[in-house]
Amino acid sequence: MDINGKLALVTGSSKRIGREIAIDLARRGARVAVHHRSAESEADAIETLWHVKRAGGDGGVFRAELRDLKEIDEMFEDIKAAFGGLHILVNNASVFSPAKADETTEEHWDEQLDSNAKAPFFVAQRAARLMREGKIINLADVAGHVVWPGYFAYSVSKAALLAVNRGLAKAYAPRIQVNAIAPGPVLFPEHYSDEQRMSAVERTLLKRAGSAEDIVNAVIFLIENDYITGELIHVDGGRHVM
C-alpha cells in the first residue's frame, strides 16, 4: 500500500512511540487521526497534531477511553465525519503496570485485559467497517510468549492480543492485512529504575536498547508490503530468542 494520501488512525499517539508513528505516516503523505485517552492527555495530542502538520501531513485529534465501547463508537463516528473512511489502523495504545500472580486483583486484571486485548479487538472491528482495503497493525510484546512473573496480567493480555491478531487476519482476508509487532526495550517506562533498564538490555542478543525509529520502520514495512498477514515481527534486539 502506498501511504501517500491514505487515512490512518494511531491509537495512543499523544506521546512516545505512537507519536513517532503518527509523525512518520504524515511525513509520507497520510492524514492522521491522533487518538488520546482523556482530558489530561489532550495537550499532548494537540502537540502531536502540530508535529504531524509540520511534517507535511494533516489530520485531527480524537478522544476515547478505549475500554468503553460507546466511546469507541463515538470516536469512529467522528473519524468517519472528518475523513470519510480509513485505510490504516495502528493499535498502539496499551497499559503496562506490574503485579505478580498473587498480587493481581480483579481490578488490575480487568484493566490489563480490557486495555490490551479487548480494546484493540473492538477498535479493529470498527476500523474494518470503514475500510474497503486496509492494514491493521497491533503493537504486541514478547511477554505474550513468555509470561513475565512480575507482570502476570499484562503478559496474559498480550498473549490474548496475539490470538486476536491471528484471528483478525483470517477474518478480514483478503481485503485487509493484519499483523503485529513485538518491540523490545525501546522507550522504557518512567517507573523503571536504572537497574531494570540495564537488566532489560542485558536480556537482548544485541546488548543495547532500540529506538522508536526501529518500531516505526517495522510499521512502515508492514503497511507497504501487501503479501504479509497474520504475522508477528519481533523488533527486540533478539530478546525473544533469550
N, C-alpha and C positions, 0 to 999 in steps of 0.2 A: 504494500500500500504506500502510495506517495502521500507524505504527511501534509504537504502544501495544500492549503485550502480546506483541510479537514477540521471537524469539530470534535473536541476532546474534553472529557471530564477527568480530573485528577482529584481523588478524594484525599483529604488531609493535606492539601497543598498550601496551607498558610505558612509553612516553615519546613525546615530540614529537607529530606530527600524529595518530598512531594513538591516543594517549591522549585527545586532544581529541575525536576522532570517537567513541570509546567513551563518554566522559562525556556528549556531546550526545545520543547514542542513549538512554542511561539517563535523561536529563532528559525524554525524550519517551516514557518508559514501557517501554523494551526491557530484556530480560535480556541481559547481555553476557558472552561468553566472551572474557576478556582473555588474549591469547597472548603468550608471550615465548620467547626462543630458548635461554637457558642458565641455569645456576645463578647466574651473575653478574648477570643481569637480573631475578631473581626478586623482589628487594626492590622494584624499580621497578614490576613488575607488580602486586604486592600494594598498592602505593601507588595505582596506577590503579584497582584494585578498590575501594579506600577512597573515592576520588573518585566512582566510579560509584554506590556506595551513598549517599553524601552527596547526590548529585544526584537521589535518589529511585528509583534502579534497583536491580537485583540481578544476580548473575552468579557467575563463578568464574574461577580462574586456571588456565591450561593451558600446559604447556611442550612444545615440539617444535623440533628442528632441521629446518627445512622442506626442506633438501636431501636428507633421509633419508626415503624413502617409508615405512619401517617406523615411524618416529616420527610421521609424518603419520597413519598408520592408528591408532596408539595414541591420539593426541590425539582423533581423531574417535570412537573407541570411548568415551573418557571424556566427550566432549561429549554423545554420544547417551545415555549413562547418566545424566548430570546434567540434560540439557534435554529429552531425548526426541525432538528434531528440530531443525530450523534453518530460518530464513526469510531471513536476510540474511548475506552474506559480504562483507567489505571486505578485499581483498588489498592490504594496506598495507606489509607487511614487504619490505624491499629492502636491498641493499648498494650503496654508491656509493664507489668508490675510483679514483684516476687511474692511467692508463698509456697512453702513446702507442702507435701500432701497432707500432713497432719495439721497444718496451719490454714488450709484452704476452707474458707467459709462459703456458704451458698451465694452470698452477695458477690464475693470475689469471683467465684466460678461463673456466675451469670454474666458479670461484666466482661470477662475474658472471652467466653464463648459467643456472647451476643455481638461484641465488637469485632472479633477477629474471624468469625465464621458465618454467623447469621447475617450480619450486615453486608459483607461482601457478596453473599449469595443474592440477597434481595436487591441490592444495588445493581448487580449484573443482570438480574431478571428484568428489572425496569429499563435498564440501558438497552438491552437487546430489543425491546419493543420499539425503540427509536432508531434502530439500525437496520438498513437493508443488507449491508455488508459491513463487517467491522472487526475490531480487535479488542479483546479484553485481556488485561494483564493483571495478575494478582501478586502482591508482594507477600511472599511466604517466609519461611525460616527453616534452617536446618533443625531447629528444635522440633519440627513436625516429624522428623525421622527418629530422633533420639531424645526422649523426654529428659529435660533438664530438671534435676531434683528440686532445685530452688525456685523453679518457675513451672510448677506442675500444670496448673490450669492453662497457662499461656501455651505450653507445649502441646497440650491436647487440642487447644483451639487452632493451632497452626496445622496439626495433623488433619483436623476436620477440613481446614481450608484446602489442603492438598487434595482431599477427596472431592470437594466442591469443584476444584479446578478441573480434575479429570472428568467429572460428571457433566459439567457445563460444556466441555469440549465435545463430548458425544451429543449432548442435547442440541447444540447450536450449529453443528457441522451440516453442510459445508460453508454456509454463508458467513459464519463468524468463527474466527480462530481464538482459542482461549489458552493462555499459557501462564506460567508462574515463574517468579524469580526469587531465589533464596539468598538474600545478602548475608555477608559475614560481618566482622567488626568494621563498620564504616563510620557512622556518626554515633558515638557512644551516648547512652542515656545520661542525663545530667547527674543522676544519683550514683553513677559508677565511681568508685574510688580509683586511684592510680594503680593499686594492686589488681583490681578487677579488670582494668583496661589492659594491663600487661599480661594477665592470665589469658584474656581473650585472644590477644595477638599471638601468644605462645602456642595456642591450640590450632593455629593455621600452619600449613606447609610452607607458606611464603614468609612467615615470621614478620609480618608487617600489617598495619591496618590498611584497608582500602579507602576509596574516596567516593563521594556522591557521584562523581563523574563515571565511575565504574558501573554503578547501577543504572544511571541514565543511558549509557551506551548500550546496555543489555535491553532496556526498554525500547530504544530506537530500533535495535536489531530485530526484535520480535514484531514490531509494527511493520517494518519494511519487508520482512520475509513472509511470503504468502504460502509457504508449504510446511509450516510447523504448527501443530496444535496438540493440546494435551500434554505439553512438555513442561518440565521443571528445569531451569538453568540455575546452577549454583554459582554465585559470584561472591565467593567467600575465601579466596586465597587457599583453597584446598581443605578448609576446616571440616567439611563433611567426610573426607577421607580419614581424618584423625578419629 
